[in-house]
Amino acid sequence: MAHKLDDFIRHALNAQPISGTSLIISLYGDALSHRGGEVWLGSLSLLLEPMGFSDRFVRTSVFRLQKEGWLAVEKLGRRSYYRIAERGMNQFRYAESKIYLSEQPEWDGKWDLLLLERVAKNERNRLKKELDWLGFAQLNTTLMAAPSSTQRDIPALLGELNASDSVIYFRADYPYPRSEQSLKELVSINWSLEQISQHYHEFIVSFRPLMALLRDCHEADLTPERCFQLRLLLIHFYRRIVLRDPMLPDALLPTQWEGLIARNLCINIYQHIDLAATRYVSERCETTIGQLPQPTAAYYRRFGSLHRKMIAQWNERLILIDSE
Protein backbone atom coordinates (compact mmCIF):
# COMPACT_ATOMS: atom_id res chain seq x y z
CA MET A 1 0.00 0.00 0.00
CA ALA A 2 2.86 2.38 0.77
CA HIS A 3 4.04 2.42 -2.82
CA LYS A 4 0.49 3.25 -3.94
CA LEU A 5 0.55 6.37 -1.76
CA ASP A 6 3.92 7.32 -3.26
CA ASP A 7 2.52 6.69 -6.74
CA PHE A 8 -0.39 9.00 -5.94
CA ILE A 9 2.00 11.74 -4.80
CA ARG A 10 4.12 11.41 -7.95
CA HIS A 11 1.06 11.45 -10.17
CA ALA A 12 -0.33 14.56 -8.45
CA LEU A 13 3.01 16.33 -8.84
CA ASN A 14 3.19 15.49 -12.53
CA ALA A 15 -0.48 16.00 -13.42
CA GLN A 16 -0.03 19.72 -14.11
CA PRO A 17 2.68 22.38 -13.77
CA ILE A 18 3.11 23.67 -10.23
CA SER A 19 4.06 27.30 -9.66
CA GLY A 20 6.72 27.69 -6.98
CA THR A 21 5.22 30.88 -5.55
CA SER A 22 1.73 29.36 -5.45
CA LEU A 23 2.98 26.17 -3.77
CA ILE A 24 4.87 28.08 -1.09
CA ILE A 25 1.83 30.28 -0.44
CA SER A 26 -0.12 27.05 0.07
CA LEU A 27 2.58 25.82 2.46
CA TYR A 28 2.68 29.01 4.52
CA GLY A 29 -1.11 29.31 4.63
CA ASP A 30 -1.73 25.71 5.64
CA ALA A 31 1.25 24.81 7.83
CA LEU A 32 2.79 28.04 9.14
CA SER A 33 0.29 30.91 9.34
CA HIS A 34 -1.03 29.76 12.74
CA ARG A 35 2.41 28.86 14.03
CA GLY A 36 4.11 32.25 13.95
CA GLY A 37 4.26 32.52 10.17
CA GLU A 38 8.07 32.46 10.14
CA VAL A 39 10.56 29.79 9.08
CA TRP A 40 14.21 29.40 8.10
CA LEU A 41 14.77 29.21 4.36
CA GLY A 42 16.65 25.94 4.85
CA SER A 43 13.57 24.44 6.50
CA LEU A 44 11.50 25.15 3.41
CA SER A 45 14.06 23.25 1.34
CA LEU A 46 13.97 20.35 3.81
CA LEU A 47 10.21 20.15 3.37
CA LEU A 48 10.09 20.48 -0.41
CA GLU A 49 13.24 18.79 -1.74
CA PRO A 50 11.90 15.24 -1.07
CA MET A 51 9.01 16.18 -3.38
CA GLY A 52 11.43 17.00 -6.19
CA PHE A 53 11.69 20.77 -5.74
CA SER A 54 15.29 21.96 -5.72
CA ASP A 55 16.85 24.41 -3.30
CA ARG A 56 17.14 26.89 -6.18
CA PHE A 57 13.42 26.48 -6.91
CA VAL A 58 12.62 27.32 -3.28
CA ARG A 59 15.02 30.29 -3.09
CA THR A 60 13.73 31.81 -6.32
CA SER A 61 10.12 31.42 -5.22
CA VAL A 62 10.50 33.03 -1.78
CA PHE A 63 12.54 35.87 -3.28
CA ARG A 64 9.66 36.62 -5.67
CA LEU A 65 7.13 36.46 -2.84
CA GLN A 66 9.23 38.90 -0.86
CA LYS A 67 9.35 41.31 -3.80
CA GLU A 68 5.57 41.06 -4.18
CA GLY A 69 5.01 41.88 -0.50
CA TRP A 70 3.76 38.46 0.61
CA LEU A 71 6.83 37.66 2.72
CA ALA A 72 9.39 39.66 4.70
CA VAL A 73 12.94 38.48 5.37
CA GLU A 74 15.16 38.69 8.45
CA LYS A 75 18.81 37.76 8.21
CA LEU A 76 20.75 36.36 11.17
CA GLY A 77 24.32 35.72 10.15
CA ARG A 78 24.24 33.71 6.95
CA ARG A 79 20.71 32.46 7.51
CA SER A 80 17.54 33.99 6.08
CA TYR A 81 14.19 33.66 7.84
CA TYR A 82 11.03 34.40 5.88
CA ARG A 83 7.83 35.41 7.64
CA ILE A 84 4.39 36.37 6.38
CA ALA A 85 4.29 40.14 5.83
CA GLU A 86 1.37 42.25 7.08
CA ARG A 87 -0.10 42.52 3.57
CA GLY A 88 0.32 38.79 3.11
CA MET A 89 -1.31 37.97 6.45
CA ASN A 90 -4.45 39.90 5.50
CA GLN A 91 -4.67 37.88 2.28
CA PHE A 92 -4.01 34.62 4.13
CA ARG A 93 -6.78 35.34 6.64
CA TYR A 94 -9.30 36.03 3.91
CA ALA A 95 -8.24 32.94 1.95
CA GLU A 96 -8.44 30.79 5.08
CA SER A 97 -12.03 31.94 5.71
CA LYS A 98 -12.96 30.30 2.39
CA ILE A 99 -10.62 27.29 2.25
CA TYR A 100 -11.45 25.83 5.67
CA LEU A 101 -15.21 26.39 5.71
CA SER A 102 -17.26 23.42 6.89
CA GLU A 103 -20.50 24.49 5.18
CA GLN A 104 -22.01 27.15 2.96
CA PRO A 105 -22.52 30.52 4.69
CA GLU A 106 -25.94 31.42 6.02
CA TRP A 107 -27.88 34.04 4.07
CA ASP A 108 -30.64 36.45 5.05
CA GLY A 109 -31.80 36.97 1.47
CA LYS A 110 -30.27 40.45 1.18
CA TRP A 111 -27.75 41.70 -1.38
CA ASP A 112 -24.77 44.04 -1.21
CA LEU A 113 -24.68 46.36 -4.23
CA LEU A 114 -21.70 48.55 -5.12
CA LEU A 115 -22.14 51.32 -7.67
CA LEU A 116 -18.83 52.24 -9.34
CA GLU A 117 -20.22 54.96 -11.58
CA ARG A 118 -18.25 57.72 -9.82
CA VAL A 119 -14.99 55.75 -9.83
CA ALA A 120 -12.37 56.99 -12.27
CA LYS A 121 -12.09 54.67 -15.25
CA ASN A 122 -8.40 53.94 -14.59
CA GLU A 123 -9.33 52.77 -11.07
CA ARG A 124 -12.41 50.80 -12.04
CA ASN A 125 -10.54 47.78 -13.42
CA ARG A 126 -8.43 47.49 -10.26
CA LEU A 127 -11.51 47.60 -8.04
CA LYS A 128 -13.41 45.10 -10.18
CA LYS A 129 -10.51 42.66 -9.93
CA GLU A 130 -10.29 43.03 -6.14
CA LEU A 131 -14.07 42.75 -5.69
CA ASP A 132 -14.26 39.72 -7.97
CA TRP A 133 -11.75 37.92 -5.73
CA LEU A 134 -13.95 38.82 -2.75
CA GLY A 135 -17.04 37.18 -4.25
CA PHE A 136 -18.67 40.08 -6.11
CA ALA A 137 -19.82 39.80 -9.71
CA GLN A 138 -20.33 42.47 -12.33
CA LEU A 139 -24.00 42.93 -13.26
CA ASN A 140 -23.28 45.79 -15.65
CA THR A 141 -20.38 48.12 -16.40
CA THR A 142 -20.67 50.01 -13.10
CA LEU A 143 -22.64 47.71 -10.76
CA MET A 144 -21.11 44.92 -8.63
CA ALA A 145 -23.23 42.63 -6.45
CA ALA A 146 -22.91 39.83 -3.91
CA PRO A 147 -25.27 38.05 -1.50
CA SER A 148 -24.87 39.69 1.91
CA SER A 149 -22.64 37.91 4.40
CA THR A 150 -22.07 38.49 8.10
CA GLN A 151 -18.38 37.80 7.47
CA ARG A 152 -18.08 40.70 5.03
CA ASP A 153 -17.74 44.24 6.45
CA ILE A 154 -18.40 46.39 3.37
CA PRO A 155 -17.42 49.81 4.82
CA ALA A 156 -14.14 48.37 6.13
CA LEU A 157 -13.57 46.61 2.80
CA LEU A 158 -14.05 49.83 0.85
CA GLY A 159 -11.64 51.56 3.21
CA GLU A 160 -8.98 48.91 2.58
CA LEU A 161 -9.50 49.37 -1.17
CA ASN A 162 -9.21 53.18 -0.88
CA ALA A 163 -12.69 53.46 -2.39
CA SER A 164 -14.83 54.76 0.48
CA ASP A 165 -15.49 58.13 -1.13
CA SER A 166 -16.08 56.95 -4.70
CA VAL A 167 -18.07 53.70 -4.41
CA ILE A 168 -21.74 53.98 -3.42
CA TYR A 169 -22.91 51.09 -1.23
CA PHE A 170 -26.52 49.84 -1.11
CA ARG A 171 -28.11 46.97 0.82
CA ALA A 172 -31.05 45.48 -1.08
CA ASP A 173 -33.92 43.06 -0.40
CA TYR A 174 -35.23 40.50 -2.86
CA PRO A 175 -38.99 40.28 -2.13
CA TYR A 176 -40.23 38.90 -5.46
CA PRO A 177 -40.04 35.07 -5.63
CA ARG A 178 -41.78 34.89 -9.04
CA SER A 179 -38.46 35.72 -10.74
CA GLU A 180 -36.41 33.29 -8.67
CA GLN A 181 -35.51 31.06 -11.64
CA SER A 182 -34.36 34.07 -13.65
CA LEU A 183 -32.24 35.18 -10.69
CA LYS A 184 -30.57 31.76 -10.42
CA GLU A 185 -29.80 31.82 -14.15
CA LEU A 186 -28.30 35.30 -13.84
CA VAL A 187 -26.21 34.17 -10.87
CA SER A 188 -24.98 31.06 -12.70
CA ILE A 189 -23.77 33.14 -15.65
CA ASN A 190 -22.28 36.11 -13.82
CA TRP A 191 -20.51 34.02 -11.17
CA SER A 192 -19.26 31.43 -13.75
CA LEU A 193 -20.72 28.55 -11.72
CA GLU A 194 -20.49 26.02 -14.56
CA GLN A 195 -16.75 26.59 -14.93
CA ILE A 196 -16.16 26.44 -11.17
CA SER A 197 -18.20 23.24 -10.96
CA GLN A 198 -16.01 21.67 -13.62
CA HIS A 199 -12.87 22.50 -11.65
CA TYR A 200 -14.40 20.96 -8.54
CA HIS A 201 -15.30 17.84 -10.54
CA GLU A 202 -11.69 17.48 -11.67
CA PHE A 203 -10.53 17.81 -8.06
CA ILE A 204 -12.97 15.08 -6.98
CA VAL A 205 -11.81 12.74 -9.74
CA SER A 206 -8.17 13.36 -8.76
CA PHE A 207 -8.49 12.95 -4.98
CA ARG A 208 -11.29 10.44 -4.49
CA PRO A 209 -8.82 7.55 -5.13
CA LEU A 210 -6.67 8.90 -2.28
CA MET A 211 -9.57 8.57 0.16
CA ALA A 212 -9.89 4.90 -0.79
CA LEU A 213 -6.14 4.37 -0.32
CA LEU A 214 -6.23 5.99 3.12
CA ARG A 215 -9.10 3.76 4.24
CA ASP A 216 -7.27 0.60 3.19
CA CYS A 217 -3.68 1.38 4.20
CA HIS A 218 -1.95 0.32 7.41
CA GLU A 219 -1.22 2.99 9.98
CA ALA A 220 2.51 2.38 9.55
CA ASP A 221 2.21 3.45 5.91
CA LEU A 222 1.01 6.89 6.95
CA THR A 223 4.43 8.25 7.76
CA PRO A 224 4.71 11.94 8.75
CA GLU A 225 6.56 12.69 5.51
CA ARG A 226 3.89 11.11 3.30
CA CYS A 227 1.12 12.79 5.27
CA PHE A 228 2.75 16.19 4.91
CA GLN A 229 3.20 15.78 1.17
CA LEU A 230 -0.38 14.59 0.73
CA ARG A 231 -1.79 17.42 2.84
CA LEU A 232 0.20 20.06 0.98
CA LEU A 233 -0.93 18.76 -2.41
CA LEU A 234 -4.52 18.41 -1.21
CA ILE A 235 -4.73 22.01 0.01
CA HIS A 236 -2.72 23.39 -2.90
CA PHE A 237 -5.09 22.01 -5.53
CA TYR A 238 -8.22 22.67 -3.46
CA ARG A 239 -7.15 26.24 -2.67
CA ARG A 240 -6.73 27.13 -6.33
CA ILE A 241 -10.39 26.24 -6.95
CA VAL A 242 -12.07 27.41 -3.77
CA LEU A 243 -10.60 30.91 -4.02
CA ARG A 244 -12.44 31.29 -7.34
CA ASP A 245 -15.67 30.15 -5.69
CA PRO A 246 -17.86 33.10 -4.62
CA MET A 247 -19.25 30.90 -1.81
CA LEU A 248 -22.85 31.61 -2.71
CA PRO A 249 -25.59 30.49 -0.31
CA ASP A 250 -27.34 27.19 -1.00
CA ALA A 251 -30.47 28.99 -2.23
CA LEU A 252 -28.55 30.34 -5.23
CA LEU A 253 -26.61 27.19 -6.13
CA PRO A 254 -27.53 24.41 -8.56
CA THR A 255 -28.73 21.11 -7.11
CA GLN A 256 -25.94 18.55 -6.54
CA TRP A 257 -23.34 21.33 -6.30
CA GLU A 258 -19.88 19.83 -6.93
CA GLY A 259 -18.34 22.27 -4.46
CA LEU A 260 -20.11 20.59 -1.54
CA ILE A 261 -18.87 17.15 -2.60
CA ALA A 262 -15.32 18.46 -3.04
CA ARG A 263 -15.36 20.15 0.38
CA ASN A 264 -16.51 17.00 2.18
CA LEU A 265 -13.84 14.99 0.38
CA CYS A 266 -11.17 17.52 1.33
CA ILE A 267 -12.29 17.54 4.98
CA ASN A 268 -12.23 13.74 5.24
CA ILE A 269 -8.75 13.45 3.73
CA TYR A 270 -7.40 16.38 5.75
CA GLN A 271 -8.55 15.02 9.07
CA HIS A 272 -7.09 11.60 8.23
CA ILE A 273 -3.54 12.89 7.69
CA ASP A 274 -3.34 16.18 9.57
CA LEU A 275 -1.82 15.08 12.86
CA ALA A 276 1.15 13.27 11.28
CA ALA A 277 1.64 16.10 8.77
CA THR A 278 1.73 18.67 11.57
CA ARG A 279 4.29 16.57 13.44
CA TYR A 280 6.48 16.43 10.32
CA VAL A 281 6.44 20.21 9.98
CA SER A 282 7.36 20.57 13.68
CA GLU A 283 10.34 18.26 13.26
CA ARG A 284 11.69 19.95 10.11
CA CYS A 285 11.12 23.66 10.73
CA GLU A 286 13.26 26.18 12.57
CA THR A 287 12.56 29.83 13.38
CA THR A 288 14.65 32.72 14.73
CA ILE A 289 13.79 31.54 18.26
CA GLY A 290 14.17 27.82 17.66
CA GLN A 291 11.21 25.45 17.24
CA LEU A 292 7.93 26.43 15.67
CA PRO A 293 5.30 27.59 18.16
CA GLN A 294 2.38 25.24 18.72
CA PRO A 295 -0.71 25.82 16.54
CA THR A 296 -3.07 28.51 17.81
CA ALA A 297 -6.69 27.87 18.75
CA ALA A 298 -7.81 29.25 15.37
CA TYR A 299 -5.99 26.39 13.67
CA TYR A 300 -8.22 23.83 15.39
CA ARG A 301 -11.35 25.65 14.22
CA ARG A 302 -10.62 24.75 10.59
CA PHE A 303 -13.41 22.89 8.82
CA GLY A 304 -15.77 23.60 11.72
CA SER A 305 -13.51 22.02 14.34
CA LEU A 306 -10.40 19.96 13.83
CA HIS A 307 -11.32 16.99 16.00
CA ARG A 308 -10.84 17.28 19.75
CA LYS A 309 -9.16 13.89 19.62
CA MET A 310 -6.34 15.49 17.65
CA ILE A 311 -5.87 18.18 20.31
CA ALA A 312 -5.69 15.50 23.01
CA GLN A 313 -3.14 13.53 20.99
CA TRP A 314 -1.10 16.66 20.41
CA ASN A 315 -1.06 17.55 24.13
CA GLU A 316 -0.13 13.96 24.99
CA ARG A 317 2.81 14.15 22.59
CA LEU A 318 4.00 17.42 24.20
CA ILE A 319 3.96 15.76 27.64
CA LEU A 320 6.08 12.89 26.28
CA ILE A 321 8.57 15.32 24.73
CA ASP A 322 8.87 17.29 27.98
CA SER A 323 9.56 14.09 29.94
CA GLU A 324 12.36 12.90 27.64
Protein Blocks (a to p, Z undefined) as FASTA:
>chain_A
ZZmmmmmmmmmmmmpccdfklmmmmmmmmmmmmnoopacfklmmmmmmmnopafklmmmm
mmmmmmnomaccddehjbccddddfklmmmmmmmmmmmmpcbdcddehiacdddfklpcf
klmmmmmmmmmmnopacfblmbccddddfkbcfklmmmmnopmmmpccdddddfbfklmm
mmmmmmmmmnommmmmmmmmmmmmmmmmmmmmmmmpcfklmgfklmmmmmmmmmmmmmmm
mmmpgoiafklpcehifklmmmmmmmmmmmmmmmmmmmmmmmmpccfkopaddddfklmm
gghiacjklmmmmmmmmmmmmmZZ
